[in-house]
Amino acid sequence: MLFSQRKGGDMNKKITPKAWIDQMFKAKIAQNGGPIRRKKSTIEKHASLDGVKEEAKKRGWHIVEVGEQWVVICNKGTVKIVL
């Protein structure tokens, strides 16, 4: 388990990988259909790439890998790379 990273949170409170993923996907921007971005190393440190992929797939969302970052497109719309 990992320690909570939330601002004002109790740093002694442990958080599971599943809870970390849930926290990421419950972000206001995600709930409004916007993108969320995380370094792959950060995801691996706190949870797992497979866990994030599984949760995104369950919601019908998309993941784009850009360098060392994952960008989760938090809506079910078609993804089109423009340029």
N, C-alpha and C positions, 0 to 999 in steps of 0.2 A: 504494500500500500504506500501511497505517497501522501505528503502533507499538502493541505489546502493552499492554493496560490491566490485565493480571492483577497481583494483589498479589504482591510478591516476584519478579515477572517481570523479565526484562531489557528495560528501556525502549528499548534499541537494536534489539531484535528486531522486525522488521516482520511485520505480519499482514495477510493479504488479506481482502477483503470476505467471501469464502466461508468462510474460517477463522473470522471474527468471528461469522457466522451459526451455524456449527457449534458454536462455543464457547457461544453463547447457548442453543442447543437441547440441548446436553449437560449443562446445569446440573442439579444434583441434583433440584431441585424439578420440573423438566421431566420428568426420567426417572421421577419418582414420580407423574406425572399431574397435577401442580399447575399453577397459572397462572404465567406470566412476563409482566412488564410492562416496557415500554420507551417512552420518548418517541419520537415519530415523527422528530423532528429528530436524535436520537441514532442511530437506525437509518440515516437518510439520510447522516449524517456518516461512519459506519463501514462501511456496506454499501449496501443499497437496500431500499425497501419491497417492490418486486417480488420481490427475492431471498428475503425473509422469507416473503412470501405463497406463493411457489413451494415452499419447504421445508415450510411448515405443511400445504399441500395434499397434498404427497407423503406426509406422515405421517398424513393424515386428521384433523388438528387444526383448531381454529377460531380466528379472530381477531375480537375485538370492539374497536371504536374508541370510546374514551371521552375526549372533549375532544382533547387533544394526545397522548394515550397509546394505545398498542396493547396489548391484553391477549391473550396467546396462551393458549388453553385447551388444555393438553397431553394431551388424551385424545380418543378417538373418539366419546364419548358425545354424546347429544343436548344441545344448548344451549337453555335456556329462560330468558328474561328474566322474573323473578318480579315485580318492582316497578319 
